[in-house]
């Protein structure tokens, strides 16, 4: 999942940096090394998933961030989520297959090309699938 939220911070509401430094030193809860995070493929060949920030492992309440890699010629299962989804494509190119919630079944999905340095969103409950033409690495967020 990857949805990033940015909030404007006024000088008067800036976080106490001494607290953040303490948290980072005491239990590393602010800064994480992605290379040391648990990685899974969920039984899908050519697929890698890392939860960068999530509800279970990190106590997130409104957003999750995933880093996923899909090998050339592979695809995600057709699926949907009960939240919005934002993709940021870091590398590679492929196709987003996007269905609609207005039909009882996904029907014929739209085929939308995705490519390096592109971003796209998937609305709540829209069935979708990503298939890769070449190696693909993206950040994915849900809120």
Secondary structure, 3 states (H helix, E strand, C coil): CECCCCCCCCHHHCCCHHHHHHHHHHHCCCCCCHHHCCCECCCCCCEEEEEEECHHHHCCCCCEEEEEEECCCCECCCECCCCCEEEEEEECEEEEEECCCCCCCCCCCEEEEEECCCEEEECCCCCEEEEECCCEEEEEEEC
